[in-house]
Amino acid sequence: MPGNADVQVNDVVQTRKAHPCGSDRWQVYRIGADIGLRCLGCGRRVMLTRREFNKALKRNIGPAAPTPDEAG
């Protein structure tokens, strides 16, 4: 089941429903009791419970490409 995918910080995930900005791609920035996501379309940050996250998750795309700042 895709909702139970093992996600890590900096993974990019696709959700079932699009954000109002039109993007359905999110980057995971926090994992704990809640999952922190940042919209890759507009940069908005949201927190979802694990249950909400598992329900909204369509697929785990994988680790985000490093930005020029992170590359060195």
URJOMO-V409921 format. One record per residue. RES is the residue in one small letter. OMEGA is omega in whole degrees, 0 to 359 (none if undefined). Layout:
res: {RES | RES}
omega: {OMEGA | OMEGA}
This chain:
res: {m | p | g | n | a | d | v | q | v | n | d | v | v | q | t | r | k | a | h | p | c | g | s | d | r | w | q | v | y | r | i | g | a | d | i | g | l | r | c | l | g | c | g | r | r | v | m | l | t | r | r | e | f | n | k | a | l | k | r | n | i | g | p | a | a | p | t | p | d | e | a | g}
omega: {185 | 182 | 181 | 182 | 178 | 180 | 179 | 175 | 181 | 173 | 174 | 180 | 177 | 181 | 180 | 180 | 180 | 173 | 178 | 178 | 178 | 182 | 174 | 181 | 183 | 175 | 179 | 178 | 180 | 175 | 179 | 174 | 175 | 177 | 178 | 181 | 175 | 180 | 179 | 177 | 186 | 178 | 180 | 178 | 177 | 175 | 178 | 172 | 178 | 180 | 178 | 180 | 181 | 179 | 184 | 186 | 174 | 177 | 177 | 183 | 178 | 182 | 178 | 176 | 180 | 177 | 178 | 178 | 182 | 185 | 177 | none}
